[in-house]
Amino acid sequence: MSTPQKLLKGFLYTLGSGYMARLASVVLTILIRRQLPPAVFTDAVFAVTLFTLLASPREFGLMYALLHFQEKTRAFVQTHFTLNLIICGLTLLFALGVMAVLHWGWPQTFARTPVLLAGILSILFFLRNLTLTAEGLLRMDFEFGRLSLFHGLGTVLALLAALAAAWAGWGVWSLILGGWTTYSVFSLVYTCFFAGAVGLSRPRGFNRLHLDRAWTRRLLDYGVWIWAGWMLQTFILWYDKLVVRLMVGRTEMALYENAWSWVQLPTAILTHIIFNYTNTLYSRYQHDRPRLSEVFSRMISLEVWIAWPLALVLVLNAREVMALMPEWGVSAGMITWLAGYAFLRPLMDDCFGLLWAVGGTRLSARLMGLQALVAALLVPAMASVWGVQGVAGSMGLVAAVGLLSLFWGVRHYVSVSWPRIFGAPLLGLGLAAGAGVGYTAIAQGHALVDFVLRSALMVGIYAGVVGLLERRQIAESVAQVRRLLAERRAE
C-alpha cells in the first residue's frame, strides 16, 4: 500500500473509532454526572489539577523527537526507551515528594484525600508512559487505526467501569477507577488496557536498556524547548482551575471544570483525534515547504469548518445541555463566558504541533511563555473582580493572544492565506449565530426539542454558507479522497 493510501486509511480509521469513542464519552459522562453531585467531584478535580501540574516535567518531547528523527530510528530506539523510563521515574518521585510537602505544610489547602488521589494518578501515569516508545513506533508506521481502536475501547471500558462504580456507591473512587470525560485516560482501567495493548503490539522489554551518549544528548537537545513549552502550556490549561479553587471556592471549581470540559469538545472531537495524525504528517513533509503549506492549510480549514459550528452549538445551547444534568445547571453561564476559548483553542494545538514537527521548539516555547505571562497576570486579576465569570472570560483573551502569536510564528515554516481560510467560516458563523439568538423568540420551552431545532438551524446555515463559498476546495478534497480509495480497491 502506498504512503498516501496508508495515510488515508489511518485517517479514516482514526475518525471512525475516535468519533464513536467521543460520543460514548459524552453520553457516559452525562450519566456519571447525573449519578454523582458536584461535591463528589471537588477532590477529584483538584487531584487531577495537582497531578497534571506536577507531572508536566516528564514531557521532554521524546514522542516528537522519535518522529522528527524517524529516518534514523534504529540507531536510537533503545536509547529512547531507556531515557523515557529514567525521565518518567524521576518525575514520579518529584511529584510524590512535592505532594507530601504540600500536604505536610498546608494541610487545610492540600487535604489528605485530594493529595492521595493525585498520588495514585501519578503512579498510573508513570505506568501508562512506559509504552511511549512503542506508541511512537506505531505512529511512525501510520498505525492510527490500531491506536484509535485501543484508545476508543479503553475509553469506553473505563467510563463504563466508572458508571458502574458510581451506581454501586463508590463515590470519588469511581472516578479514579474509570475517570470522566477526557480524564478517563488517567484512570486505572484505561491505563491497564491501553498500555497493555500498545506494549504487546510493539514490545520493548526492560532487558533492552541502553543509553547512547550521542543520541541521549541529541534527543534532550531537541526536547528541552518542548519541555519548557509543555510546562508553560500545562500551566495555562490548569492555572485557571487552580485560581477558581483558591480564590472562589471548591464547589465552584467542580462547576467550572464541567463547563470547561464541555467547551473542550470542539477541540477533543476534532483536533485531539487527528493531532497525532497531523503531527506525523507535518514531520514527514518538514523539508518540503510547498507541500507542508498545502497540508497545513487543508488541516486548519478542516478544523475551522467542523470545530466552529460545534462550538457555536454548545455556547448557544448551554442551558439546554445543562438541563440534562440538573445539579450542574450553574455551569451554563460559565460555558457562555468561555465562548472565546471554545472557538480559538482547536486552532492553537495544530499550530504548536506544526512547530514541534519541524523542529521549531525554541520558538514554540517563547510563544507559550508569552501566553503564560498574560495568563499569570490576567486570570487572577479578573477573578478578583468578576469571580468565575472573570476567569472564564480571561481564558478567551489568553487564547486570542496565543493564537495571534502562533500565526506570526508558523509563517517561518509555511505560507498560509489566513483571510482565505477564515473568510467563509466567519461569515457563516455570524449568520448562524444571529439565527441561533433569534430562535429564542420561537423557542418551544422543551430543552431537548429546542437543542435539536436551534442546532439544526445554525448548522444548516453555516454549512450552506461554507459549502457555497468553499465548494471548489471541498470538491478538490473529495476528489482526492475518491482517487486514493479507487487506487486502493484496484490493488
Rosetta blueprint (number, residue, H / E / L):
1 M L
2 S L
3 T H
4 P H
5 Q H
6 K H
7 L H
8 L H
9 K H
10 G H
11 F H
12 L H
13 Y H
14 T H
15 L H
16 G H
17 S H
18 G H
19 Y H
20 M H
21 A H
22 R H
23 L H
24 A H
25 S H
26 V H
27 V H
28 L H
29 T H
30 I H
31 L H
32 I H
33 R H
34 R H
35 Q H
36 L L
37 P L
38 P H
39 A H
40 V H
41 F H
42 T H
43 D H
44 A H
45 V H
46 F H
47 A H
48 V H
49 T H
50 L H
51 F H
52 T H
53 L H
54 L H
55 A H
56 S H
57 P H
58 R H
59 E L
60 F L
61 G L
62 L H
63 M H
64 Y H
65 A H
66 L H
67 L H
68 H H
69 F L
70 Q H
71 E H
72 K H
73 T H
74 R H
75 A H
76 F H
77 V H
78 Q H
79 T H
80 H H
81 F H
82 T H
83 L H
84 N H
85 L H
86 I H
87 I H
88 C H
89 G H
90 L H
91 T H
92 L H
93 L H
94 F H
95 A H
96 L H
97 G H
98 V H
99 M H
100 A H
101 V H
102 L H
103 H H
104 W H
105 G H
106 W L
107 P L
108 Q L
109 T L
110 F L
111 A L
112 R H
113 T H
114 P H
115 V H
116 L H
117 L H
118 A H
119 G H
120 I H
121 L H
122 S H
123 I H
124 L H
125 F H
126 F H
127 L H
128 R H
129 N H
130 L L
131 T L
132 L H
133 T H
134 A H
135 E H
136 G H
137 L H
138 L H
139 R H
140 M H
141 D L
142 F L
143 E L
144 F H
145 G H
146 R H
147 L H
148 S H
149 L H
150 F H
151 H H
152 G H
153 L H
154 G H
155 T H
156 V H
157 L H
158 A H
159 L H
160 L H
161 A H
162 A H
163 L H
164 A H
165 A H
166 A H
167 W H
168 A L
169 G L
170 W L
171 G L
172 V L
173 W H
174 S H
175 L H
176 I H
177 L H
178 G H
179 G L
180 W L
181 T H
182 T H
183 Y H
184 S H
185 V H
186 F H
187 S L
188 L H
189 V H
190 Y H
191 T H
192 C H
193 F H
194 F H
195 A H
196 G H
197 A H
198 V H
199 G H
200 L H
201 S H
202 R L
203 P L
204 R L
205 G L
206 F H
207 N H
208 R H
209 L L
210 H L
211 L L
212 D L
213 R H
214 A H
215 W H
216 T H
217 R H
218 R H
219 L H
220 L H
221 D H
222 Y H
223 G H
224 V H
225 W H
226 I H
227 W H
228 A H
229 G H
230 W H
231 M H
232 L H
233 Q H
234 T H
235 F H
236 I H
237 L H
238 W H
239 Y H
240 D H
241 K H
242 L H
243 V H
244 V H
245 R H
246 L H
247 M H
248 V L
249 G L
250 R H
251 T H
252 E H
253 M H
254 A H
255 L H
256 Y H
257 E H
258 N H
259 A H
260 W H
261 S H
262 W H
263 V H
264 Q L
265 L H
266 P H
267 T H
268 A H
269 I H
270 L H
271 T H
272 H H
273 I H
274 I H
275 F H
276 N H
277 Y H
278 T H
279 N H
280 T H
281 L H
282 Y H
283 S H
284 R H
285 Y L
286 Q L
287 H L
288 D L
289 R H
290 P H
291 R H
292 L H
293 S H
294 E H
295 V H
296 F H
297 S H
298 R H
299 M H
300 I H
301 S H
302 L H
303 E H
304 V H
305 W H
306 I H
307 A H
308 W H
309 P H
310 L H
311 A H
312 L H
313 V H
314 L H
315 V H
316 L H
317 N L
318 A H
319 R H
320 E H
321 V H
322 M H
323 A L
324 L L
325 M L
326 P H
327 E H
328 W H
329 G L
330 V L
331 S H
332 A H
333 G H
334 M H
335 I H
336 T H
337 W H
338 L L
339 A H
340 G H
341 Y H
342 A H
343 F H
344 L H
345 R H
346 P H
347 L H
348 M H
349 D H
350 D H
351 C H
352 F H
353 G H
354 L H
355 L H
356 W H
357 A H
358 V L
359 G L
360 G L
361 T H
362 R H
363 L H
364 S H
365 A H
366 R H
367 L H
368 M H
369 G H
370 L H
371 Q H
372 A H
373 L H
374 V H
375 A H
376 A H
377 L H
378 L H
379 V H
380 P H
381 A H
382 M H
383 A H
384 S H
385 V H
386 W H
387 G H
388 V H
389 Q H
390 G H
391 V H
392 A H
393 G H
394 S H
395 M H
396 G H
397 L H
398 V H
399 A H
400 A H
401 V H
402 G H
403 L H
404 L H
405 S H
406 L H
407 F H
408 W H
409 G H
410 V H
411 R L
412 H L
413 Y L
414 V L
415 S L
416 V L
417 S L
418 W H
419 P H
420 R H
421 I H
422 F H
423 G H
424 A H
425 P H
426 L H
427 L H
428 G H
429 L H
430 G H
431 L H
432 A H
433 A H
434 G H
435 A H
436 G H
437 V H
438 G H
439 Y H
440 T H
441 A H
442 I H
443 A L
444 Q L
445 G L
446 H L
447 A H
448 L H
449 V H
450 D H
451 F H
452 V H
453 L H
454 R H
455 S H
456 A H
457 L H
458 M H
459 V H
460 G H
461 I H
462 Y H
463 A H
464 G H
465 V H
466 V H
467 G H
468 L H
469 L H
470 E L
471 R H
472 R H
473 Q H
474 I H
475 A H
476 E H
477 S H
478 V H
479 A H
480 Q H
481 V H
482 R H
483 R H
484 L H
485 L H
486 A H
487 E H
488 R H
489 R H
490 A H
491 E L
